[in-house]
Amino acid sequence: MSLHVIVGAGPLGTALARHLADSGEEVRVVTRSGGGPDHPRVERVRADATDAAELSRLARGAAALYNCANPPSYDTWEQHWPPLAASLMEAAELTGAVLAIGGCLYGYGPVEGPMHRDLPLAATDRKGRIRARIWQDALARHEQGALRVTEVRASDYIGTLNPTASYPELYAEQVRTKRRVFTFGDPDQVHSVTYIPDMARTLAAAAVDERAWGHPWHVPSPPAGTVRDLAADMAGEFGVAVPGVVKIPRPLLRTAFPFSPFLREMGELLYQWDFPYVIDAAATTEAFGVEATPWQEIVRSTAEGLSARAAAVSAGS
């Protein structure tokens, strides 16, 4: 039994904490609010993770320190990520805990063909450059022998049970409420999605396996499908009619950029929905034996979770 310290209690931090605790590990979740899952093996601590001294104190004796944080909005990444990433690196260096970063695919930028972990981090947009720098800075300190680090990269999340947390989840919620599905991209273009429990399992495996250190890894994800496919599959699970899927015209979307910092930032990522966006995680499965949860199981779990969430909100209103 080891101590694992997780910074962040969003969908990934919560799923990882539960996975580790259910596996018999001791877990400490660090957030500004003191939030996190309610579990007998999970300690929830209120602290500022950008305070490297305090984070080092909380991570003392830990086997791994996990970066599962996420700034509140795309337009605040440049403000929030650098000090947080720097603090996590310093804490990992001071305590000897493995730094395990929950990452994404943004750093690659537009690519041709499936995205595998050996591709260069060639993004030119702001968010892609920020995510690439987080990894490159940590890897440089790993190669200097100052710390041990690994990063696990996922595509868009599903299974968060929060329609505001990801686009696949938003599409599923629109289906549940019998609305048309609106998308920024081509509804018939294939796009990988990653199930949150699969992300948690992969991150937990990479953090404690020395073969993972110094390398990025991709999360095994179900075969890439289209937004139209997702809408049809969710409709079947919810027992509702298959909705229409509408692409928001780009000129209309761009008219909102001056008034919405979020949409303006999102505009830099629209390439992800205009061409095939497919994750290749064969190396992860070969190394750690982690496989993607079957798609129909993901659909069923997501539908059940969103329905339960809606019922709870309705009961509390």
MARFI-842821 format. One record per residue (C-alpha): y, z, x; residue in three letters. Coordinates in steps of 0.5 Angstrom, whole numbers, plus 2048, in hexadecimal, padded with zeros to 3 digits. Layout:
N
YZXala...
//
This chain:
317
800800800met8077FE803ser80E7FE801leu8117F87FFhis8197F87FDval81C7F27F9ile8237F17F8val8247EE7F1gly8217EF7EAala8227E87E7gly81C7E47E5pro8197E47ECleu81B7EB7EEgly8187EE7E8thr8117E97E8ala8107EB7EFleu8117F27EEala80C7F27E9arg8077EE7EDhis8087F37F3leu8077F97EFala8017F77EBasp7FE7F57F2ser7FF7FC7F4gly8057FC7F8glu80B8007F8glu8117FD7F6val8197FE7F7arg81D7FA7F3val8257FA7F5val82A7F77F1thr8317F97EFarg8307FB7E8ser8297FF7EAgly8257FA7E6gly81E7F87E6gly8177F87E3pro8157FF7E0asp80E8007E4his80C8067E7pro80B8037EEarg8128007EDval8188047F0glu81F8027EDarg8258037F2val82C8027F1arg8307FF7F7ala8347F97FAasp82F7F57FEala8357F2802thr8357F9805asp8317F880Bala8307FF80Dala82F801806glu82A7FC805leu8267FD80Cser82680580Aarg822802803leu81E7FD807ala81C80280Carg81480280Dgly8137FC808ala80E7F780Aala8137F1807ala81A7F1804leu81A7EB7FFtyr8217E77FDasn8207E67F6cys8277E77F4ala82C7E17F1asn8337E17F0pro8357E17E9pro8387DA7E9ser8377D47EDtyr83F7D47EEasp83E7DB7F2thr8397D97F7trp83E7D87FCglu8417DF7FBgln83A7E37FAhis8357DF7FEtrp8377E0806pro8397E8806pro8327E9802leu82E7E5806ala8317E880Dala8307EF80Aser8287ED809leu8277EA80Fmet82A7F0813glu8267F580Fala8207F1810ala8227F1818glu8237F9818leu81D7FB814thr8187F6816gly8167F480Fala8147EC80Eval81A7E980Aleu8177E5805ala81C7E0801ile81B7DE7FAgly81E7D77FBgly81F7D07F8cys81F7C87F9leu8267C77F9tyr8277C7801gly8237C1801tyr8287BD7FDgly8267B67FApro81F7B47FDval81A7AE7FCglu8137B07FAgly8117B77F9pro8147BD7FCmet8107C0802his8127C6806arg8137C180Dasp8187BD80Aleu81F7BF80Dpro8247C380Aleu8297BD809ala82D7BF802ala8357BD802thr8377C17FCasp8397C87FDarg8347CC7FAlys82E7C87FEgly8327CA804arg8337D1802ile82B7D1801arg8297CE807ala82E7D280Carg82B7D8809ile8247D680Btrp8267D3812gln82A7D9814asp8247DE813ala81F7D9816leu8247D981Cala8237E081Darg81C7E081Chis81B7DB821glu81F7E0826gln81A7E5824gly81F7E9820ala81C7E981Aleu8167E6816arg8187E2810val8147DD80Bthr8177D9805glu8147D77FFval8177D17FBarg8167D07F3ala8197CB7EFser81C7CD7E8asp8197D37E5tyr8157D37DFile8127DA7DCgly8197DE7DDthr8197DF7D5leu8217DF7D6asn8237D87D3pro82A7D97D7thr8267D97DEala8237D27DFser8247CC7DBtyr81C7CB7DApro81D7D27D6glu8237CF7D2leu81F7C97D0tyr8197CD7CEala81E7D27CAglu8227CC7C7gln81B7CA7C4val8197D07C2arg81F7D07BDthr81E7C97BBlys8247C67BEarg8257C07C2arg8247C17C9val82A7BF7CEphe8297BD7D5thr82E7BB7DBphe8297B67DDgly8247B17DCasp81F7B47D7pro8197AF7D9asp81A7B17E0gln8147B57E3val8177BC7E6his8137C27E9ser8137C97E6val8117CF7E9thr80E7D57E5tyr8117DC7E7ile80A7DF7E8pro8087DA7ECasp80F7DB7F0met80D7E27F1ala8067E17F3arg8087DC7F8thr80E7E17FBleu8097E77FBala8047E37FFala8097E0804ala80C7E7806ala8067EA809val8027E480Casp8057E3813glu8037DC812arg8097DB80Eala80E7DE812trp8137D9815gly8117D4810his8137D2809pro80E7D1803trp80E7CE7FChis80C7D17F6val8067CE7F3pro8087CB7ECser8057C77E7pro8067BF7E7pro80D7BD7E6ala80E7BB7DFgly8147B87DBthr8197BC7D6val8167B87D1arg80F7BA7D2asp8127C27D3leu8157C17CCala80F7BE7C9ala80A7C37CCasp80E7C97CAmet80F7C67C3ala8077C67C2gly8077CE7C5glu80D7D07C0phe80A7CC7BAgly8107C87B9val8127C17B9ala8137BD7BFval81B7BD7C0pro81F7B77C2gly8217B87CAval8287B67CBval82B7B47D2lys8337B67D2ile8377B07D4pro8397B17DCarg8417AF7DApro8417B57D4leu83E7BA7D9leu8437B87DEarg8497B97DAthr8477C17DAala8477C17E1phe84E7C37E2pro84D7C97DDphe8467CC7DEser8457CE7E6pro83E7CE7E4phe83D7C77E1leu8417C57E7arg83C7C87ECglu8367C67E8met8397BF7E9gly8377BF7F0glu8307C07EEleu82F7BA7E9leu82B7B67EEtyr8257BB7EDgln8247B87E5trp8267B17E7asp8207AF7EBphe8197B27ECpro8197B97EEtyr8127BB7F0val8107C17F5ile80A7C17F9asp8077C87FBala8007C57FEala8027C9804ala8037D0800thr7FC7CF7FDthr7F87CD803glu7FB7D3807ala7FB7D9801phe7F77D67FCgly7FC7D77F7val7FC7D27F1glu8007D07EBala7FF7D37E5thr7FC7CE7E0pro8027CA7DCtrp7FF7CC7D5gln7FF7D37D7glu8067D37D9ile8087D07D3val8057D57CFarg8077DB7D2ser80E7D87D2thr80E7D77CBala80B7DE7C9glu8107E17CEgly8167DD7CBleu8147DF7C4ser8137E67C5ala81A7E67C9arg81D7E37C2ala81A7E87BEala81C7EE7C2ala8237EC7C2val8237EB7BBser8207F27B9ala8267F57BEgly82B7F17BAser
//
